[in-house]
Structure formats: structure tokens, C-alpha cells
Amino acid sequence: MDLSLQKKTLLLIVITVLIISTGSVFYLGSALSRLQNEENEKRARELADIIAFELDMDTLTTFKEMVSEAYDNAEGRISNDYMGTREYGQYISGFMYLEKTEEFK
């Protein structure tokens, strides 16, 4: 296929523009993703600070001790890797009574 110099130049310009555009899209996507992650982390820290300020530490300590005791007494511990399985659901259901405690509310 024999192309004229004008067509070769035009083709080279189009390919260069496509490559630069594609690179720009990927860079922009990466930058926006990073910015969104930073914003989410900032808001998570703010939320944690608010929650920490609002929580009663005595109640939280009591609840933590209740959870630790329940965990220590649990038989057949199952890793979070099995989340979504029937066995995992049965294991977690053994801790559901903690949600009904006054400390949880």
C-alpha cells in the first residue's frame, strides 16, 4: 500500500493524538481515584473522631470485655475468609445476642 507523504503525516498525527489521549484518560482516572480515596479516608477519620467523642468509654470497655469473653468461649472459630458460607453464618449467629445488650445500643 503506497501512501502519500500527506496521508502518512496525517496518520502519524492521528495515532499520536490517540496515544496521548489514552494516556491522559488513564492518568486522569488514576488521579481521580487517588483523590477519592484520600477524601474517603479523611471522612472516615472525621467520623471516627466524632464517634469516639460521643461514646461512653465505660460502656465501650464493658462491651469489649463481653465480646472478648464470647470470642474466648466460642468453639470452632472460623476465619473471615469463609464469609458468606453456611458455617460462617452459624458461627457469627453465636454472637448475635450481643446486639441485644444494653451496652450495644
N, C-alpha and C positions, 0 to 999 in steps of 0.2 A: 504494500500500500504506500503510495507516494503522496506525501502531504506537502503543501507549500509551506514556506517559512512562516507566513502569516498564520496559518492554521496550527502549526506546531507551537508557535508562541502563544496563541490563544489557549490551546490545550494545556500548556505548561502553567499559564496563569490560572486557569480554572482548577487544575489539580492542586496548585499551591494554596489557593484560597480555600479549597475543601479541607486540606490538611490543617491549615491554620484555624479554620472554623471548628473542626472536630476537636482539635487540641484545646481551644478556648472553651468549648462546651464541657469537656471533661474537667478542666481546671475550675470552671465556674461551679460545676456540680460538687466537686470536692470542697471548694471554699465554702459554699453554702451549707454543706453537710457539717463541716467543722464548726461553722458559726452557730448552727442549730444545736449541735452537741454542747458547745460552750454555754449557750443560753439555757439549755435544759439543766446542765449541771449547776448553774448559778441559781436557777429557780428551785432546784431540789435542795440546795444548801439553805436558801431562804426559808423554805417550808420546814426543813429540819430545825432551824433556829426557832421558828415560831412554835412548832410542836414542843420542842424542848422547854421553851419558856412557859407554855401552858400546862405541861404535865406536872403532876404532883409526884415528886421523887419517891416519897414513901410508898405510894400506891404502885408506882412502877417497879420499885425494888421487890415488893411483895409479889407482884405478878411474875417478875423474872424468876423468883425463887419457886413459884408454883410451876412454871414452865420447866425449869431445870429438874425439879423433882419428878414431874411427869415424864420427861425425857429419860432420866436415870432409871425409872421403873418400867419403861417401855421394853417390850420384848420384840425381837426380830426387827431391829432397826433397818429401814430401807432408805437408800440414798435418793436424793432429788433426781438422779439420772433416770429413775423409774417413774417419774411424774406422769400421770395420765393412765397408768396401769391400774388394774383392779386391786392388786396387792398394795400399791401405794395409797390408794383411796381408803382401803381398810386401815392401814397404818395411821394415816392422818385423822381418820374418824375417831381414833382413840384419844385425840387431843381436843375434840370439839367441845367437850364440857367446859373447857377453859373460857370459851367465848361467852358462856352464860354467867360467869362470875362477876361480882360487883367491880373487881379491880380492872376487868377488861373494858367495861362500859365506861 
